[in-house]
Amino acid sequence: MDIKFKRKKRITNKVHGFLKRMSSKAGVAVLKRRRARGRNKLTA
């Protein structure tokens, strides 16, 4: 049995990271919504 899911931390951060979110208007809106919901973790 082989492992299918190989998480790459760097790629995860590049795509779903805080700085990436802040770099676009839509990303800032995402963070705003997540804060409004009271999320413990805003980004991955």
CYANA upper distance limits for C-alpha pairs under 8 A (distance plus 0.5 A):
  7 ARG  CA     12 THR  CA      8.12
  8 LYS  CA     12 THR  CA      6.68
  9 LYS  CA     13 ASN  CA      6.65
 10 ARG  CA     14 LYS  CA      6.62
 11 ILE  CA     15 VAL  CA      6.70
 12 THR  CA     16 HIS  CA      6.17
 12 THR  CA     17 GLY  CA      7.52
 12 THR  CA     44 ALA  CA      7.71
 13 ASN  CA     17 GLY  CA      4.77
 13 ASN  CA     18 PHE  CA      8.31
 13 ASN  CA     44 ALA  CA      7.35
 14 LYS  CA     20 LYS  CA      7.01
 15 VAL  CA     20 LYS  CA      7.06
 16 HIS  CA     20 LYS  CA      7.12
 16 HIS  CA     21 ARG  CA      7.49
 16 HIS  CA     43 THR  CA      6.85
 16 HIS  CA     44 ALA  CA      6.40
 17 GLY  CA     21 ARG  CA      6.83
 17 GLY  CA     43 THR  CA      6.26
 17 GLY  CA     44 ALA  CA      6.52
 18 PHE  CA     22 MET  CA      6.72
 18 PHE  CA     42 LEU  CA      8.19
 18 PHE  CA     43 THR  CA      6.32
 18 PHE  CA     44 ALA  CA      8.43
 19 LEU  CA     23 SER  CA      6.67
 20 LYS  CA     24 SER  CA      7.85
 20 LYS  CA     27 GLY  CA      7.97
 21 ARG  CA     26 ALA  CA      8.21
 21 ARG  CA     27 GLY  CA      4.60
 21 ARG  CA     28 VAL  CA      6.42
 21 ARG  CA     30 VAL  CA      8.10
 21 ARG  CA     31 LEU  CA      7.85
 22 MET  CA     27 GLY  CA      6.19
 22 MET  CA     28 VAL  CA      5.68
 23 SER  CA     27 GLY  CA      7.47
 23 SER  CA     28 VAL  CA      8.11
 24 SER  CA     28 VAL  CA      6.88
 25 LYS  CA     29 ALA  CA      6.94
 26 ALA  CA     30 VAL  CA      6.85
 27 GLY  CA     31 LEU  CA      6.92
 28 VAL  CA     32 LYS  CA      6.68
 29 ALA  CA     33 ARG  CA      6.71
 30 VAL  CA     34 ARG  CA      6.73
 31 LEU  CA     35 ARG  CA      6.57
 31 LEU  CA     42 LEU  CA      6.88
 32 LYS  CA     36 ALA  CA      6.68
 33 ARG  CA     37 ARG  CA      6.82
 34 ARG  CA     38 GLY  CA      6.80
 34 ARG  CA     39 ARG  CA      6.11
 34 ARG  CA     42 LEU  CA      6.72
 35 ARG  CA     39 ARG  CA      6.39
 35 ARG  CA     42 LEU  CA      7.63
